[in-house]
């Protein structure tokens, strides 16, 4: 279910634009649909059963829920991606596959019937999480810009949060406010009778 007020959630589902960086979902129609005009090269506004059409996720999920069509697993979650992430998760460019890779995967997993997709997303996130934080804390500016081009939106926000926390820590350590002894600790207590 989409969060109405979450901007990233809206963008992750909005794949209407033709130049959108988000992957389209392949849908195979199970029933005939009249008056839809989905395929611009078609002479009629009718989609026959068995037709395969690339659609935005929001439309594909509605068709799936109404049992008009079935969704296929998008190419960004194919076997090649799984093998690459299994070999070296930190070097894989997930942004080019989908800027909202994890969010999109979590939304599509229950609809496509792929039982392994959820565990694949979890292991990919765990593997990349450690490396993203390590690079954020230790990387120089030149390597930071190279690293950030491979990250998804969620990983980028995590990377930036880690960098700002490290900068705040360094500022505190060098010259920030020091611990002060509370005035109450210097007073002596009266002996109890």
Secondary structure, DSSP 8 states (H G I E B T S, - for coil): ---TT-HHHHHHH---STT-SS--EEEEESS-EES----TT-SSSEE-TT-EEEE-HHHHHHHHHTTSEEE---GGGSHHHHHHHHHHGGGS-HHHH-TTHHHHHHHHHHHHT-TTHHHHHHHHHHHHHHHHHHHHHH--HHHHHHHHTT--HHHHHHHHHHHHHHHHHHHHHHHS------GGGGS------
